[in-house]
Amino acid sequence: MDGNGRWARQRGLARIAGHRAGAESVRRVTEAAPDLSIRTLTLYAFSCDNWRRPAEEVAALMELLWTYLVEETERCLENGVRLRFIGRRDRLPPDLREAISAAERHTACGRLLDLRLAVDYSSRDAILQAAAQAAPTREAFASALGPEVDLLIRTGGEQRLSDFLLWECAYAEFVFTTKMWPDFTGDDLARAVAEFHARERRFGCVPA
């Protein structure tokens, strides 16, 4: 979800205004995903490296995430969306940890969409943790880390993984767009999915 800060700066606004606009994009994309036969959607909300941002911005992001959970959990429940979080929780504010646990409990019955939010997340740390806990097999790692990624979309003109789902993206198709995340819509998601379906996925094999 790249480009929130730049989106705000282009409009002469504070960076947090871009993050608030980005939260609206989360709602739009979440609502559009099931109609595109997307069953699992993972959004990179806050990386481990993001702690190095100014303290004021980090605090505002934590508050925004708490507000999002309070306002959206019931909507997710009504729309069959299951909320889950990946990443560390021990460094998050206590009220946010409580909101995360509550949202996961309340939406556990959701079957239409599995919405995973990566918060205080590092793929390298997740791999190290899986290596310490799981048998050294592909199957064990896959079980410990999560489902493989079919399509990765990166907004804001960035063209790198930035420590996101490194193992799971082994055979993912990538779509890069210069559109900032606050401007990303359900139609943009549909176009990315259409491009994905137009590609030939060979997984290292020779096409039939």
C-alpha positions in Angstrom: 0.0 0.0 0.0 2.6 2.6 -1.2 2.2 6.2 -1.9 0.1 7.5 1.0 2.7 10.1 2.1 3.5 11.3 -1.4 -0.2 11.5 -2.2 -0.7 13.9 0.7 2.4 15.9 0.0 1.3 16.5 -3.6 -1.9 18.0 -2.2 -0.2 20.1 0.5 -1.5 17.9 3.3 0.1 16.3 6.3 1.3 12.7 5.7 -1.3 11.3 8.1 -4.0 12.6 5.7 -2.6 10.3 3.1 -2.8 7.4 5.5 -6.4 8.2 6.2 -7.2 8.3 2.5 -5.3 5.0 2.2 -7.7 3.4 4.8 -10.6 4.3 2.4 -8.8 2.4 -0.3 -8.6 -0.6 2.0 -12.4 -0.5 2.2 -12.8 -0.2 -1.5 -10.4 -3.1 -2.4 -11.8 -5.3 0.3 -15.3 -4.9 -1.0 -14.2 -5.5 -4.6 -12.1 -8.6 -3.9 -14.8 -11.3 -3.5 -16.5 -10.4 -6.8 -13.1 -11.0 -8.5 -12.9 -14.5 -6.9 -10.2 -13.4 -4.5 -10.4 -15.5 -1.4 -7.3 -14.3 0.4 -6.0 -10.7 0.4 -2.9 -9.7 2.3 -2.2 -5.9 2.8 1.2 -4.6 4.0 0.1 -2.1 6.6 3.3 -1.5 8.6 6.7 -3.1 8.3 9.3 -3.7 11.0 11.4 -1.0 9.3 8.6 1.5 9.6 9.4 2.0 13.3 12.2 4.2 12.0 9.8 6.8 10.8 9.2 10.0 12.9 7.6 9.1 16.2 4.6 11.4 15.6 3.8 9.6 12.3 4.1 6.1 13.9 1.8 7.1 16.7 -0.7 8.5 14.3 -0.5 5.2 12.3 -1.1 3.1 15.3 -4.1 5.3 16.2 -5.5 5.1 12.7 -5.2 1.3 12.7 -7.0 1.1 16.0 -9.8 3.4 14.7 -10.1 1.2 11.5 -10.6 -1.9 13.6 -13.2 -0.3 15.8 -15.1 1.0 12.8 -14.7 -1.9 10.4 -14.9 -5.0 12.4 -18.7 -5.1 12.4 -18.7 -4.4 8.7 -16.3 -7.2 8.0 -18.5 -9.6 10.1 -21.6 -8.6 8.1 -19.8 -9.1 4.8 -18.2 -12.4 5.6 -14.7 -11.1 5.9 -12.3 -12.8 8.3 -9.7 -10.4 9.7 -6.3 -11.8 10.6 -3.0 -10.2 11.4 0.5 -11.4 10.7 3.7 -9.9 12.2 4.8 -9.1 15.7 2.4 -7.9 18.4 4.7 -7.4 21.4 5.8 -3.9 20.2 2.3 -2.6 19.5 0.4 -0.4 21.9 -1.7 -2.5 24.4 -5.1 -1.0 23.2 -4.2 -1.9 19.6 -3.2 -5.5 20.6 -6.6 -5.8 22.3 -8.4 -4.4 19.3 -6.6 -6.9 17.0 -7.5 -9.9 19.2 -11.1 -8.7 19.4 -11.4 -8.3 15.6 -9.9 -11.7 15.0 -12.3 -13.3 17.4 -15.4 -11.5 16.1 -14.7 -12.2 12.5 -13.4 -15.8 12.8 -16.6 -17.2 11.1 -16.0 -15.1 7.9 -15.8 -17.3 4.8 -16.1 -14.9 1.9 -12.7 -13.3 2.2 -9.6 -13.9 4.4 -8.2 -10.4 4.9 -4.8 -10.5 6.4 -3.1 -7.3 7.6 0.7 -7.4 8.0 1.6 -5.2 10.9 5.1 -4.9 12.4 5.9 -7.5 9.8 9.2 -8.7 8.3 9.2 -11.7 6.0 12.8 -12.5 6.9 11.9 -12.6 10.6 8.9 -14.9 9.8 11.2 -17.3 7.9 13.6 -17.4 10.8 10.8 -18.1 13.2 9.4 -20.9 10.9 12.9 -22.4 10.6 13.2 -22.5 14.4 9.8 -24.1 14.9 9.1 -26.2 11.9 10.8 -29.2 10.3 13.0 -28.2 7.4 10.7 -29.2 4.6 8.7 -27.1 2.1 5.4 -28.4 3.4 6.3 -27.4 7.0 7.4 -23.9 6.0 4.3 -23.4 3.9 2.1 -24.4 6.9 4.0 -22.1 9.2 4.2 -19.0 6.9 0.9 -19.0 5.1 -0.6 -19.6 1.6 1.4 -19.0 -1.6 0.9 -15.7 -3.3 -0.6 -15.8 -6.9 -0.6 -12.0 -7.6 1.3 -9.3 -5.9 0.3 -5.7 -6.6 2.6 -2.8 -5.7 1.4 0.8 -5.9 3.2 4.1 -5.9 5.7 3.2 -8.6 7.9 1.0 -6.3 9.3 -2.2 -7.9 10.7 -4.3 -5.0 9.4 -6.7 -2.4 10.5 -4.8 0.7 10.7 -7.8 2.9 7.1 -8.9 2.2 6.1 -12.5 1.9 9.4 -13.5 0.4 8.9 -17.3 0.6 5.2 -17.1 -0.4 6.0 -15.0 -3.5 8.3 -17.6 -5.0 6.1 -17.9 -8.1 3.9 -14.9 -7.7 3.0 -12.7 -10.7 3.8 -9.1 -10.1 1.8 -6.0 -11.2 3.4 -2.6 -10.7 1.5 0.6 -10.9 2.5 4.3 -10.5 -1.0 5.0 -9.0 -0.7 6.0 -5.3 -2.5 3.7 -2.9 -5.2 6.3 -1.9 -6.2 6.5 -5.6 -6.4 2.7 -6.0 -9.9 1.5 -6.7 -11.8 -1.7 -7.2 -11.5 -1.1 -11.0 -7.8 -1.0 -10.6 -7.9 -4.3 -8.8 -10.0 -5.8 -11.5 -7.6 -4.7 -14.2 -4.7 -6.2 -12.3 -6.6 -9.5 -11.9 -7.4 -9.5 -15.6 -3.7 -9.0 -16.4 -2.9 -11.9 -14.1 -5.3 -14.2 -15.9 -3.9 -13.3 -19.3 -0.4 -14.5 -18.3 0.9 -18.0 -18.8 2.1 -19.4 -15.5 4.6 -22.2 -16.1 6.2 -22.7 -12.6 9.5 -23.7 -14.3 7.8 -26.2 -16.7 7.6 -26.2 -20.5 4.1 -25.2 -21.6 2.0 -28.0 -23.1 
